[in-house]
Amino acid sequence: MGAQGAPLSHSIAAVNPLASQSVEFVGSFPDPRVRVDPPLPEIAFIGRSNVGKSSLLNALVGRPGLARVSGSPGKTTLLNFYRLPRLYLVDLPGYGFARSSKSARAGYRKLLHRYLETRDTLAGIVWLLDIRRDLSREDREMHELLTESARPVLAVFTKADKLTRSALHTRERELAQALDLTPDQVAVTSSRTGTGIADLAESVLAAALREAS
């Protein structure tokens, strides 16, 4: 996947560097061009509805219940901002909800397009994919959109605890090949067991610090 500047790549960490930091919910905003204060590097999280994005964000900052699952998947078009001392985590609306109308899908694509184009402070994107699922049409469309944006992207395969170790390695390899990604452009996580969470937190923090320097 194309990346501008230093890639958002997979790091290795023994301890989660975000879990000990303060975090606060800033707000939910419909405008992708919204300005938040103070201006800090942003790491955006995106994925299909039900990919486990809220659970992963909560695990990442060590705050159960901070990010909440939407009661209306496929209809939420708000960007949720969470502030840490040196960066923002931005929870983008989920895509691929089966009952979304054509106009809703078009509106979502417009929202995301504007966010990717206009955010000067966007340091990278964490793209979440369920490791058990083959790529859908919506996933492939998202892959194309993220590639066109030339933003640094890390593909994170969620729900690793649902597979055996051998099946996990097979699926990781298959999905990486399908997306034409190298090993340092993908990561495997489980919010339930904590697998890969500390490594992902280190990757997120490193990308934000590179943007700020």
C-alpha positions as a Markdown table, in Angstrom:
| # | Residue | x | y | z |
|---|---|---|---|---|
| 1 | Met | 0.0 | 0.0 | 0.0 |
| 2 | Gly | 1.4 | 3.4 | -0.9 |
| 3 | Ala | 2.7 | 5.6 | 1.9 |
| 4 | Gln | 3.9 | 9.2 | 2.0 |
| 5 | Gly | 7.0 | 9.7 | 4.1 |
| 6 | Ala | 7.9 | 7.2 | 6.8 |
| 7 | Pro | 5.5 | 4.2 | 6.8 |
| 8 | Leu | 3.3 | 3.4 | 9.7 |
| 9 | Ser | 5.1 | 0.1 | 10.3 |
| 10 | His | 4.8 | -2.7 | 12.8 |
| 11 | Ser | 6.9 | -2.3 | 16.0 |
| 12 | Ile | 7.8 | -4.6 | 18.9 |
| 13 | Ala | 7.2 | -3.6 | 22.5 |
| 14 | Ala | 7.3 | -5.4 | 25.8 |
| 15 | Val | 5.0 | -2.9 | 27.6 |
| 16 | Asn | 2.1 | -0.9 | 26.2 |
| 17 | Pro | 3.3 | 2.7 | 26.1 |
| 18 | Leu | -0.2 | 4.2 | 25.9 |
| 19 | Ala | -1.8 | 2.4 | 28.8 |
| 20 | Ser | -0.1 | 4.6 | 31.4 |
| 21 | Gln | -1.0 | 7.9 | 29.7 |
| 22 | Ser | -3.9 | 10.1 | 30.4 |
| 23 | Val | -6.7 | 10.0 | 27.8 |
| 24 | Glu | -9.9 | 12.0 | 27.4 |
| 25 | Phe | -12.8 | 12.0 | 25.0 |
| 26 | Val | -12.7 | 15.3 | 23.1 |
| 27 | Gly | -16.0 | 15.0 | 21.1 |
| 28 | Ser | -17.8 | 13.7 | 18.1 |
| 29 | Phe | -17.7 | 15.8 | 15.0 |
| 30 | Pro | -19.6 | 15.5 | 11.6 |
| 31 | Asp | -17.1 | 17.8 | 9.7 |
| 32 | Pro | -13.9 | 16.0 | 8.6 |
| 33 | Arg | -12.2 | 19.4 | 8.5 |
| 34 | Val | -12.9 | 20.2 | 12.2 |
| 35 | Arg | -10.0 | 21.8 | 14.0 |
| 36 | Val | -9.2 | 20.5 | 17.5 |
| 37 | Asp | -7.0 | 22.3 | 20.0 |
| 38 | Pro | -4.2 | 21.9 | 20.6 |
| 39 | Pro | -3.1 | 20.6 | 17.2 |
| 40 | Leu | -1.4 | 17.2 | 17.7 |
| 41 | Pro | -0.6 | 14.3 | 15.3 |
| 42 | Glu | -3.6 | 12.1 | 14.6 |
| 43 | Ile | -3.8 | 8.4 | 14.2 |
| 44 | Ala | -7.1 | 7.3 | 12.6 |
| 45 | Phe | -8.7 | 3.9 | 13.0 |
| 46 | Ile | -11.0 | 2.5 | 10.4 |
| 47 | Gly | -12.7 | -0.8 | 9.7 |
| 48 | Arg | -15.9 | -2.6 | 8.8 |
| 49 | Ser | -18.8 | -2.5 | 11.3 |
| 50 | Asn | -18.3 | -5.3 | 13.9 |
| 51 | Val | -14.6 | -5.6 | 13.2 |
| 52 | Gly | -13.9 | -4.9 | 16.9 |
| 53 | Lys | -12.7 | -1.3 | 16.6 |
| 54 | Ser | -14.1 | 0.0 | 19.9 |
| 55 | Ser | -12.7 | -3.0 | 21.8 |
| 56 | Leu | -9.3 | -2.5 | 20.2 |
| 57 | Leu | -9.2 | 1.2 | 21.1 |
| 58 | Asn | -10.2 | 0.5 | 24.7 |
| 59 | Ala | -7.4 | -2.2 | 24.9 |
| 60 | Leu | -4.9 | 0.2 | 23.3 |
| 61 | Val | -5.3 | 2.9 | 26.0 |
| 62 | Gly | -6.1 | 0.5 | 28.8 |
| 63 | Arg | -9.5 | 2.1 | 29.5 |
| 64 | Pro | -12.5 | -0.4 | 29.2 |
| 65 | Gly | -15.6 | 1.4 | 28.1 |
| 66 | Leu | -13.9 | 4.6 | 26.7 |
| 67 | Ala | -14.9 | 3.9 | 23.1 |
| 68 | Arg | -18.4 | 2.5 | 22.9 |
| 69 | Val | -20.0 | 0.4 | 20.2 |
| 70 | Ser | -22.5 | 2.4 | 18.1 |
| 71 | Gly | -26.2 | 1.6 | 18.7 |
| 72 | Ser | -26.8 | 2.3 | 15.0 |
| 73 | Pro | -24.0 | 0.7 | 12.9 |
| 74 | Gly | -23.8 | 1.9 | 9.4 |
| 75 | Lys | -25.6 | 5.1 | 10.3 |
| 76 | Thr | -23.1 | 6.9 | 12.4 |
| 77 | Thr | -21.2 | 9.5 | 10.4 |
| 78 | Leu | -19.3 | 11.2 | 13.3 |
| 79 | Leu | -15.6 | 11.3 | 13.9 |
| 80 | Asn | -14.7 | 10.6 | 17.6 |
| 81 | Phe | -11.5 | 12.2 | 18.9 |
| 82 | Tyr | -9.6 | 11.0 | 21.9 |
| 83 | Arg | -6.7 | 13.1 | 23.2 |
| 84 | Leu | -3.6 | 11.7 | 24.8 |
| 85 | Pro | -0.6 | 13.9 | 25.8 |
| 86 | Arg | 1.1 | 13.8 | 22.4 |
| 87 | Leu | -1.5 | 12.6 | 19.9 |
| 88 | Tyr | -5.1 | 12.1 | 19.1 |
| 89 | Leu | -6.7 | 8.8 | 18.3 |
| 90 | Val | -9.5 | 9.3 | 15.8 |
| 91 | Asp | -12.3 | 6.7 | 15.6 |
| 92 | Leu | -13.7 | 6.9 | 12.1 |
| 93 | Pro | -17.2 | 5.5 | 11.3 |
| 94 | Gly | -17.4 | 1.8 | 10.3 |
| 95 | Tyr | -18.1 | 0.8 | 6.8 |
| 96 | Gly | -19.8 | -2.2 | 5.1 |
| 97 | Phe | -23.0 | -2.4 | 7.1 |
| 98 | Ala | -25.4 | -4.5 | 5.0 |
| 99 | Arg | -28.5 | -2.3 | 5.5 |
| 100 | Ser | -26.8 | 1.0 | 4.5 |
| 101 | Ser | -28.5 | 2.7 | 1.7 |
| 102 | Lys | -26.7 | 3.7 | -1.5 |
| 103 | Ser | -26.8 | 7.4 | -0.5 |
| 104 | Ala | -25.4 | 6.5 | 3.0 |
| 105 | Arg | -22.5 | 4.7 | 1.4 |
| 106 | Ala | -21.8 | 7.6 | -0.9 |
| 107 | Gly | -21.9 | 10.0 | 2.0 |
| 108 | Tyr | -19.5 | 7.8 | 4.0 |
| 109 | Arg | -17.1 | 7.7 | 1.1 |
| 110 | Lys | -17.3 | 11.5 | 0.7 |
| 111 | Leu | -16.6 | 12.0 | 4.5 |
| 112 | Leu | -13.6 | 9.7 | 4.4 |
| 113 | His | -12.2 | 11.2 | 1.2 |
| 114 | Arg | -12.4 | 14.7 | 2.8 |
| 115 | Tyr | -10.8 | 13.5 | 6.0 |
| 116 | Leu | -7.9 | 11.9 | 4.1 |
| 117 | Glu | -7.4 | 14.9 | 1.9 |
| 118 | Thr | -7.6 | 17.7 | 4.4 |
| 119 | Arg | -6.0 | 16.5 | 7.6 |
| 120 | Asp | -2.6 | 18.1 | 7.8 |
| 121 | Thr | -2.0 | 16.5 | 11.2 |
| 122 | Leu | -2.9 | 12.9 | 10.1 |
| 123 | Ala | 0.2 | 10.9 | 10.9 |
| 124 | Gly | -1.2 | 7.5 | 9.9 |
| 125 | Ile | -4.1 | 5.1 | 9.5 |
| 126 | Val | -4.7 | 1.8 | 11.3 |
| 127 | Trp | -7.0 | -0.3 | 9.1 |
| 128 | Leu | -8.7 | -3.1 | 10.9 |
| 129 | Leu | -9.7 | -6.3 | 9.3 |
| 130 | Asp | -11.2 | -9.5 | 10.8 |
| 131 | Ile | -8.5 | -12.1 | 10.3 |
| 132 | Arg | -11.2 | -14.8 | 9.8 |
| 133 | Arg | -12.9 | -13.1 | 6.9 |
| 134 | Asp | -11.9 | -12.9 | 3.2 |
| 135 | Leu | -11.7 | -9.5 | 1.7 |
| 136 | Ser | -15.2 | -8.1 | 0.8 |
| 137 | Arg | -16.0 | -5.7 | -2.0 |
| 138 | Glu | -16.1 | -2.9 | 0.5 |
| 139 | Asp | -12.6 | -3.9 | 1.9 |
| 140 | Arg | -11.2 | -3.8 | -1.6 |
| 141 | Glu | -12.7 | -0.4 | -2.2 |
| 142 | Met | -11.2 | 0.8 | 1.0 |
| 143 | His | -7.9 | -0.6 | 0.0 |
| 144 | Glu | -8.1 | 1.4 | -3.2 |
| 145 | Leu | -9.1 | 4.6 | -1.4 |
| 146 | Leu | -6.3 | 4.3 | 1.2 |
| 147 | Thr | -3.7 | 3.5 | -1.5 |
| 148 | Glu | -4.8 | 6.6 | -3.5 |
| 149 | Ser | -4.5 | 8.8 | -0.4 |
| 150 | Ala | -0.8 | 8.0 | -0.1 |
| 151 | Arg | -1.1 | 8.1 | 3.7 |
| 152 | Pro | 0.9 | 5.8 | 5.9 |
| 153 | Val | -1.2 | 2.7 | 6.7 |
| 154 | Leu | -0.8 | -0.3 | 9.0 |
| 155 | Ala | -3.2 | -3.2 | 8.3 |
| 156 | Val | -4.2 | -4.7 | 11.7 |
| 157 | Phe | -5.9 | -8.2 | 11.7 |
| 158 | Thr | -8.2 | -8.4 | 14.6 |
| 159 | Lys | -9.8 | -11.3 | 16.6 |
| 160 | Ala | -6.6 | -13.5 | 16.6 |
| 161 | Asp | -8.0 | -15.4 | 19.6 |
| 162 | Lys | -10.7 | -17.0 | 17.4 |
| 163 | Leu | -8.1 | -19.1 | 15.4 |
| 164 | Thr | -5.6 | -21.8 | 16.3 |
| 165 | Arg | -1.9 | -20.8 | 16.1 |
| 166 | Ser | -1.4 | -22.6 | 12.8 |
| 167 | Ala | -4.5 | -21.2 | 11.2 |
| 168 | Leu | -3.5 | -17.7 | 12.5 |
| 169 | His | -0.2 | -17.8 | 10.6 |
| 170 | Thr | -1.9 | -19.1 | 7.5 |
| 171 | Arg | -4.5 | -16.3 | 7.5 |
| 172 | Glu | -2.0 | -13.6 | 8.2 |
| 173 | Arg | 0.1 | -14.7 | 5.2 |
| 174 | Glu | -3.0 | -15.0 | 2.9 |
| 175 | Leu | -4.4 | -11.6 | 3.8 |
| 176 | Ala | -1.0 | -9.9 | 3.5 |
| 177 | Gln | -0.6 | -11.4 | 0.1 |
| 178 | Ala | -4.1 | -10.4 | -1.0 |
| 179 | Leu | -3.4 | -6.8 | 0.0 |
| 180 | Asp | 0.2 | -6.9 | -1.4 |
| 181 | Leu | 1.6 | -5.9 | 1.9 |
| 182 | Thr | 5.0 | -6.7 | 3.4 |
| 183 | Pro | 5.3 | -8.2 | 7.0 |
| 184 | Asp | 6.2 | -4.9 | 8.5 |
| 185 | Gln | 2.9 | -3.4 | 7.1 |
| 186 | Val | 0.7 | -5.8 | 9.0 |
| 187 | Ala | 0.0 | -6.7 | 12.6 |
| 188 | Val | -2.1 | -9.3 | 14.4 |
| 189 | Thr | -4.1 | -8.5 | 17.5 |
| 190 | Ser | -6.7 | -9.7 | 20.0 |
| 191 | Ser | -8.4 | -7.3 | 22.3 |
| 192 | Arg | -9.6 | -10.2 | 24.4 |
| 193 | Thr | -6.2 | -11.8 | 25.1 |
| 194 | Gly | -4.0 | -8.7 | 24.5 |
| 195 | Thr | -2.1 | -10.3 | 21.7 |
| 196 | Gly | -0.3 | -7.6 | 19.7 |
| 197 | Ile | -1.8 | -4.7 | 21.6 |
| 198 | Ala | 1.5 | -3.4 | 23.1 |
| 199 | Asp | 3.2 | -3.7 | 19.7 |
| 200 | Leu | 0.4 | -1.7 | 18.1 |
| 201 | Ala | 0.6 | 1.0 | 20.7 |
| 202 | Glu | 4.3 | 1.3 | 20.1 |
| 203 | Ser | 3.7 | 1.6 | 16.4 |
| 204 | Val | 1.0 | 4.3 | 16.9 |
| 205 | Leu | 3.2 | 6.3 | 19.3 |
| 206 | Ala | 6.2 | 6.1 | 17.0 |
| 207 | Ala | 4.2 | 7.3 | 14.0 |
| 208 | Ala | 2.9 | 10.3 | 16.0 |
| 209 | Leu | 6.3 | 11.3 | 17.3 |
| 210 | Arg | 7.7 | 11.2 | 13.8 |
| 211 | Glu | 5.0 | 13.5 | 12.6 |
| 212 | Ala | 5.6 | 15.9 | 15.5 |
| 213 | Ser | 9.4 | 16.0 | 15.0 |
